[in-house]
Amino acid sequence: MLEQVKILTSRRAYEFRPDDLRLSTLSLQPIQQQIQQLFNFQSSSIGSPIPTFGDVPMTYPPGVAFNLGVWFHEGNQIVPIRFIHFEQNRIVIDVAGTTSVIDAIAERLFHFLSELHAVDGTPVIGEPEQVLNYSEITAKFPVALDTIFTRSLRRLFSKMANASHSKNTILMPTLALQAVPGNQVLPGAPGANDTRAFTLAIRSGTRPEDNIYFSGAPLDSDTHLAYIQELASIIAP
């Protein structure tokens, strides 16, 4: 069983068809101020948001970033909103909590935006064409991650590790799995914090013997937690 489970962040991207998100209107200061007040954001700025669910196109205006806000979930639970970012065709909401909280935040945000119109009379926001999820969880596993390898493989890896480094080193595997179409050319191996990949590694700042791992996955937090719980049950003796 997993112990010390912590959901670090849940992130969701709402992606729109071209011209269904009127960034020029959303970048206006009066609208920025109202969004900032809706969620008590500490800052908002015009600029290119950080890449989260893929590259951020170079546009003018480049985007709007709202950082460090608050949502009162179900009336009394304070949930930190790490950011809400507006890109050319994407809105990204990131919270320090479960994905289910994002539903209520998005509903409030979209309700406000639905009442706004561009100069030509069209809505500033359309219906999302696609919704993407990502979440990060840390947890203490019942056994070390290297148990997924056979004993012969562990012996081989240990021998190579000791041959290339000082003696008595231990294995600290990092898993990175990516779901891709079999008929496409891969752009490259997944990097750190790749929202398209399943990653699992020892949690930075902990000792290997603690068996505390960081997991990132392109899943909502509930599905993600169920996945690593099943993984822990499979690798446990």
RODO-2510 file (C-alpha; in nm, 4 decimals, decimal comma):
residues 237
     n   res          X          Y          Z
     1     m     0,0000     0,0000     0,0000
     2     l     0,1066     0,3577    -0,0610
     3     e     0,1784     0,5826     0,2359
     4     q     0,2373     0,9577     0,2780
     5     v     0,0432     1,0331    -0,0424
     6     k     0,0529     1,3994    -0,1428
     7     i    -0,1115     1,5506    -0,4509
     8     l     0,1262     1,8306    -0,5440
     9     t    -0,0518     1,9750    -0,8436
    10     s    -0,3344     1,9130    -1,0868
    11     r    -0,3375     2,0912    -1,4213
    12     r    -0,5901     2,1075    -1,7007
    13     a    -0,5746     2,2629    -2,0468
    14     y    -0,8824     2,3703    -2,2400
    15     e    -0,7894     2,3901    -2,6074
    16     f    -0,9903     2,5897    -2,8600
    17     r    -1,0221     2,6097    -3,2355
    18     p    -0,8493     2,9034    -3,4094
    19     d    -1,0129     3,2377    -3,3289
    20     d    -1,2456     3,0854    -3,0656
    21     l    -1,0384     3,2482    -2,7902
    22     r    -1,0133     3,6236    -2,8460
    23     l    -0,6812     3,6940    -2,6783
    24     s    -0,6702     4,0622    -2,7803
    25     t    -0,9915     4,1326    -2,5896
    26     l    -0,8932     3,9172    -2,2918
    27     s    -0,5661     4,1102    -2,2647
    28     l    -0,7409     4,4397    -2,1948
    29     q    -0,6620     4,5772    -1,8509
    30     p    -1,0249     4,6123    -1,7257
    31     i    -1,0879     4,2430    -1,8041
    32     q    -0,7576     4,1416    -1,6467
    33     q    -0,8528     4,3265    -1,3297
    34     q    -1,1895     4,1519    -1,3070
    35     i    -1,0355     3,8057    -1,3509
    36     q    -0,7711     3,8942    -1,0936
    37     q    -1,0429     3,9929    -0,8462
    38     l    -1,2501     3,6791    -0,9152
    39     f    -0,9724     3,4537    -0,7852
    40     n    -0,7691     3,6926    -0,5672
    41     f    -0,4613     3,6595    -0,7868
    42     q    -0,1524     3,8285    -0,6491
    43     s    -0,0283     3,9180    -0,9968
    44     s    -0,1313     3,9324    -1,3596
    45     s     0,0770     4,0275    -1,6595
    46     i     0,0879     4,0357    -2,0367
    47     g     0,3521     3,7969    -2,1673
    48     s     0,4187     3,4560    -2,3115
    49     p     0,3058     3,1914    -2,0573
    50     i     0,5399     2,9079    -1,9649
    51     p     0,4990     2,5990    -2,1880
    52     t     0,2816     2,3411    -2,0126
    53     f     0,0875     2,1394    -2,2705
    54     g     0,3119     2,2067    -2,5673
    55     d     0,4789     2,5028    -2,7299
    56     v     0,3298     2,8480    -2,6808
    57     p     0,2891     3,0240    -3,0184
    58     m     0,4520     3,3634    -3,0668
    59     t     0,1542     3,5971    -3,1037
    60     y     0,0606     3,9557    -3,0292
    61     p    -0,0546     3,9940    -2,7642
    62     p     0,1595     3,7013    -2,6434
    63     g    -0,0774     3,5870    -2,3689
    64     v    -0,1969     3,6662    -2,0179
    65     a    -0,0639     3,5053    -1,6997
    66     f    -0,2460     3,5142    -1,3653
    67     n    -0,0398     3,3801    -1,0746
    68     l    -0,1008     3,2776    -0,7124
    69     g    -0,4728     3,2932    -0,6571
    70     v    -0,7256     3,1340    -0,4216
    71     w    -1,0432     2,9292    -0,4621
    72     f    -1,2794     2,8483    -0,1767
    73     h    -1,3919     2,4969    -0,2628
    74     e    -1,7413     2,4032    -0,1417
    75     g    -1,7501     2,7174     0,0687
    76     n    -1,4712     2,6606     0,3182
    77     q    -1,1767     2,4643     0,1766
    78     i    -0,8999     2,7023     0,0671
    79     v    -0,7343     2,5790    -0,2533
    80     p    -0,4262     2,7578    -0,3912
    81     i    -0,4526     2,8337    -0,7627
    82     r    -0,0955     2,8274    -0,8825
    83     f    -0,1849     2,9928    -1,2098
    84     i    -0,4345     3,0462    -1,4896
    85     h    -0,2660     3,1129    -1,8231
    86     f    -0,4244     3,2291    -2,1460
    87     e    -0,2482     3,1369    -2,4699
    88     q    -0,3585     3,1877    -2,8295
    89     n    -0,5809     2,8768    -2,8358
    90     r    -0,5487     2,7427    -2,4811
    91     i    -0,6453     2,8161    -2,1214
    92     v    -0,4421     2,6321    -1,8563
    93     i    -0,5572     2,6071    -1,4936
    94     d    -0,3142     2,4737    -1,2322
    95     v    -0,4058     2,4114    -0,8672
    96     a    -0,2322     2,2717    -0,5614
    97     g    -0,5100     2,0189    -0,5115
    98     t    -0,7212     1,7592    -0,6869
    99     t    -0,8419     1,7854    -1,0454
   100     s    -1,2045     1,7930    -0,9299
   101     v    -1,1462     2,1439    -0,7906
   102     i    -1,0616     2,2676    -1,1414
   103     d    -1,4169     2,1913    -1,2551
   104     a    -1,5622     2,4564    -1,0245
   105     i    -1,2902     2,7100    -1,1065
   106     a    -1,3388     2,6619    -1,4805
   107     e    -1,7157     2,6888    -1,4471
   108     r    -1,6817     3,0247    -1,2690
   109     l    -1,4231     3,1522    -1,5178
   110     f    -1,6162     3,0456    -1,8273
   111     h    -1,9387     3,1920    -1,6897
   112     f    -1,7668     3,5292    -1,6548
   113     l    -1,6070     3,5077    -2,0009
   114     s    -1,9339     3,4007    -2,1661
   115     e    -2,0787     3,7438    -2,0957
   116     l    -1,7997     3,9224    -2,2851
   117     h    -1,7928     4,0034    -2,6561
   118     a    -1,5287     4,1299    -2,8936
   119     v    -1,5730     4,4530    -3,0934
   120     d    -1,7256     4,2578    -3,3838
   121     g    -1,9988     4,1246    -3,1511
   122     t    -1,8706     3,7664    -3,1335
   123     p    -1,8093     3,5911    -2,7977
   124     v    -1,4560     3,6129    -2,6584
   125     i    -1,4627     3,2387    -2,5900
   126     g    -1,6095     2,9383    -2,7706
   127     e    -1,6495     2,5748    -2,6705
   128     p    -1,3278     2,3851    -2,5922
   129     e    -1,2299     2,1439    -2,8670
   130     q    -1,0149     1,9288    -2,6387
   131     v    -0,9404     1,8958    -2,2665
   132     l    -0,6027     1,7676    -2,1412
   133     n    -0,5010     1,6710    -1,7869
   134     y    -0,1765     1,6391    -1,5954
   135     s    -0,1038     1,5783    -1,2267
   136     e     0,1875     1,5239    -0,9917
   137     i     0,1840     1,3007    -0,6838
   138     t     0,4447     1,1900    -0,4318
   139     a     0,4083     0,8763    -0,2220
   140     k     0,6044     0,6266    -0,0175
   141     f     0,6129     0,2934    -0,2003
   142     p     0,6273    -0,0405    -0,0138
   143     v     0,9435    -0,1440    -0,2022
   144     a     1,2172     0,0156    -0,4105
   145     l     1,1372     0,0789    -0,7747
   146     d     1,4234    -0,1387    -0,8994
   147     t     1,2172    -0,4464    -0,8076
   148     i     1,0430    -0,4101    -1,1436
   149     f     1,3597    -0,5570    -1,2963
   150     t     1,4514    -0,9247    -1,2746
   151     r     1,7319    -1,0223    -1,0378
   152     s     1,9676    -1,0869    -1,3296
   153     l     1,9007    -0,7411    -1,4687
   154     r     1,9572    -0,5825    -1,1277
   155     r     2,2879    -0,7660    -1,0958
   156     l     2,3940    -0,6474    -1,4423
   157     f     2,2978    -0,2852    -1,3785
   158     s     2,4696    -0,2882    -1,0379
   159     k     2,7861    -0,4317    -1,1911
   160     m     2,7922    -0,1598    -1,4574
   161     a     2,7151     0,1134    -1,2026
   162     n     3,0032    -0,0005    -0,9794
   163     a     3,2326    -0,0243    -1,2805
   164     s     3,1694     0,3355    -1,3802
   165     h     3,1466     0,4911    -1,0327
   166     s     3,2720     0,4268    -0,6823
   167     k     3,1917     0,0948    -0,5214
   168     n     2,8767     0,0224    -0,3242
   169     t     2,6510     0,2401    -0,5385
   170     i     2,2823     0,1602    -0,5590
   171     l     2,0364     0,1685    -0,8454
   172     m     1,7911     0,4565    -0,8653
   173     p     1,5865     0,3944    -1,1810
   174     t     1,3755     0,6635    -1,3424
   175     l     1,0836     0,5497    -1,5560
   176     a     0,9566     0,7585    -1,8457
   177     l     0,6760     0,6115    -2,0548
   178     q     0,5152     0,7900    -2,3471
   179     a     0,1999     0,6879    -2,5348
   180     v     0,2525     0,7670    -2,9035
   181     p     0,0991     0,6506    -3,2323
   182     g     0,2986     0,3579    -3,3680
   183     n     0,3181     0,5032    -3,7192
   184     q     0,4657     0,8421    -3,6247
   185     v     0,8275     0,9529    -3,5964
   186     l     0,9173     1,0365    -3,2368
   187     p     1,0347     1,3946    -3,1777
   188     g     1,2630     1,2788    -2,8956
   189     a     1,2710     1,1291    -2,5484
   190     p     1,0399     1,2901    -2,2911
   191     g     1,2084     1,5568    -2,0800
   192     a     1,1589     1,6561    -1,7201
   193     n     0,8020     1,7673    -1,6390
   194     d     0,6772     1,6503    -1,9782
   195     t     0,2993     1,6610    -1,9425
   196     r     0,2594     1,3950    -2,2144
   197     a     0,4679     1,1308    -2,0353
   198     f     0,4275     0,8964    -1,7394
   199     t     0,7332     0,9576    -1,5198
   200     l     0,8330     0,7956    -1,1924
   201     a     1,1515     0,8757    -1,0011
   202     i     1,2915     0,9038    -0,6512
   203     r     1,1680     1,2276    -0,4951
   204     s     1,4413     1,4900    -0,4931
   205     g     1,5482     1,5827    -0,1409
   206     t     1,4790     1,2319    -0,0040
   207     r     1,7052     0,9342     0,0575
   208     p     1,6760     0,6270    -0,1659
   209     e     1,6055     0,4096     0,1379
   210     d     1,2917     0,6167     0,2079
   211     n     1,1232     0,4805    -0,1090
   212     i     0,9423     0,8110    -0,1656
   213     y     0,8748     0,8626    -0,5344
   214     f     0,7556     1,1445    -0,7550
   215     s     0,5011     1,0530    -1,0224
   216     g     0,3898     1,2756    -1,3088
   217     a     0,1211     1,1595    -1,5502
   218     p    -0,1148     1,2961    -1,8202
   219     l    -0,4107     1,1985    -1,6005
   220     d    -0,6546     1,3639    -1,3639
   221     s    -0,5475     1,3224    -1,0006
   222     d    -0,8026     1,0500    -0,9133
   223     t    -0,7060     0,8304    -1,2096
   224     h    -0,3390     0,9008    -1,1425
   225     l    -0,3668     0,7930    -0,7795
   226     a    -0,5471     0,4722    -0,8771
   227     y    -0,2687     0,4005    -1,1294
   228     i     0,0198     0,4308    -0,8814
   229     q    -0,1762     0,2357    -0,6174
   230     e    -0,2150    -0,0501    -0,8648
   231     l     0,1525    -0,0198    -0,9599
   232     a     0,2548    -0,0432    -0,5929
   233     s     0,0412    -0,3572    -0,5451
   234     i     0,1986    -0,5193    -0,8536
   235     i     0,5638    -0,4594    -0,7547
   236     a     0,5180    -0,5312    -0,3836
   237     p     0,6222    -0,8840    -0,2784
***
